[in-house]
């Protein structure tokens, strides 16, 4: 079976529990839609777990993008413009997006492992298309950006795939299901808090694990949903 999960945000224990819940084996494939780390406690552990699994296909999230921008330039000689851009990204990531805990854990890794993590992030694709059981899926961390009729994938820029909020009231593609994370479903519709949202050919799978303690997952063949929850809420870091 093929499953999709996103926005683990360092919740390693929840992720492990989810894999047990779906009885994930080497015969299955998991799509991970980005934002493995930040805010939650064990981001580097989540990333290394994902790296070590041959049957997990990971996509780039905005948090991986901030991470790579910082890690790539760290310790390098930068000119003034590069230094300013680095400082801005570093502050945005570590102060506003919960990246400090990830960065500190990354710096504890042996150098070759740091390089392997960075190389893994650099190789992440921004979207993935697959057809299963007669349904076409387009998977991306945030989506394909602001709705425009006839907008082609080739018209999308990086920001669309990893940052932009989509319009979930609109059908973007008549014959394709858009599977995305990035925006917790409670933010789109409070009635969907902690649940995967399916409407208008959107499947939004970020159940806000790091905010509300529920990690969701969907089987793409059956559209069956699975959830694991913590007892206590996480506080935002
Ligand atoms: Mn995101």
Boltz pocket constraint, residues with backbone or C-beta under 6 A from the ligand:
constraints:
  - pocket:
      binder: B
      contacts: [[A, 35], [A, 61], [A, 62], [A, 63], [A, 141], [A, 162], [A, 181], [A, 182], [A, 183]]
      max_distance: 6.0
